Amino acid sequence: MMKGANVAVPAAAVRVELGWQSGAGVPDADASALLLAGAKVRSDDDFVFYNQAVHPSGAVRHEGKQQGATVVDALSVNLAQVEAQIETIVLAASADGGTFGQFHGLYIRVLDAATGTELARFDSTGATTETAFVLGELYRRQGAWKFRAVGQGYDSGLGGLATDFGISVDDEPTPPAPAQQYAPPVGQPPAPFPAPTPPHVPTAHPAPAPPFPATGHPHPGQPHVPAAPHPPAGQFGQPQPYAADQPASGQPQGAPVNLGKVSLTKEAPSVSLTKHGATGGVMRVNLNWTSMAATGRLFGKLRGKNIDLDLCCFYELVNGAIGSVRALDRRFGALYEPPFIHLDQDDRTGASITGENLSINLDYTQFFRRILVFASIYDGASDFRGVHATVTLHPVGSAPIEMTLDGCTDNSRDAVLAVLENVNGELVVRREGAFIRPPAGQPGGGVMEIARLYHWDFGFQAGRGK
């Protein structure tokens, strides 16, 4: 399509993809949508982006990012569900850490959500110093929906663009809050974590969280406590919806929209969730991945096979109970009883736009001692070489926390992503980004090696099938 052109959108629901070519020196970018009644939003709830992922109507959702040779950030729009007052849905992009003059191959396209058929595509060219773009818009005409290619740039970033459409913005950056943390010596295995005394942590509910029965494997020095039985696969109770699935925006009433997000890197590896404002509710830990050697499809394709990458965790509670939440063990956990952690699905292909998700119930923070989040390749790739993974923590009421995992140079099939630790009542998350090689002669022993290195002292047995 040419700039200014329009085309009919004969679909009840669409997927909107913002894409660009990855490469050295290319910044990140984020897709967003503004729902307009006339020329302005009705309220801050009409802004859908990475910090406010679902419109209250449920009609528009920020689906998340897929990394690869082409990076894609996606929105889903159920046109049949859009409220009658909404006349236009503005589809925007914002650069993170650079300008759009540094991008190559920037485009927006609209797909029929049911069939995957491309309905419209606009390739944006000629950008220079712009830090935000309105790339297109979906709009109503005589009861039908159309798409228009816009290509209007802004030098004032996402904050300036959103403000122009009536959003009240808190555009202050969200720096990682300083936190006490444990850091193992360079080149040495992690030492055992200290056992803090867990003080009261405020929760989202007026009553304190109830006591819980001891479960899992006993910690050394603790009396044996029988593990709670795990129900068979498919019989787990459903957890409450994620914050991103709630109809409310997540913003306190009257507060401006927070555009901040936190990236954990080797230089700045940790943040205090407690000081970050994550003191309650269900925090989603999302894993998405792709292969840098992908062919045919963008997502999860390597050597003709789908990559089956599993999101897992080990946990230790303050009563000494330890265990795992892991699809291979058929242990999916629970949110409202120990371990207060739940794995939502086993995505065996990497093709799910939502990836895999662990939910951690922060209303029970005082019962956690430490949680180790890791990923394992089950099938479709021999090791982590060429695989790019993104882990995002979505706390309730505060900005998302992102970390990436790539650069593997050996035969590691397991990788430690992050450690969450209760340090004197303060829940701290630390990026690890460590690839774990299996012991010599034990090609499937990477997870047992993680347990050894991070001092999870139980008799671990690798699973044999899914």
Order of alpha helices (4+ residues) and beta strands (2+ residues): beta-beta-beta-beta-beta-beta-beta-beta-beta-beta-beta-alpha-beta-beta-beta-beta-beta-beta-beta-beta-beta-beta-beta-beta-beta-beta-beta-beta-beta-alpha
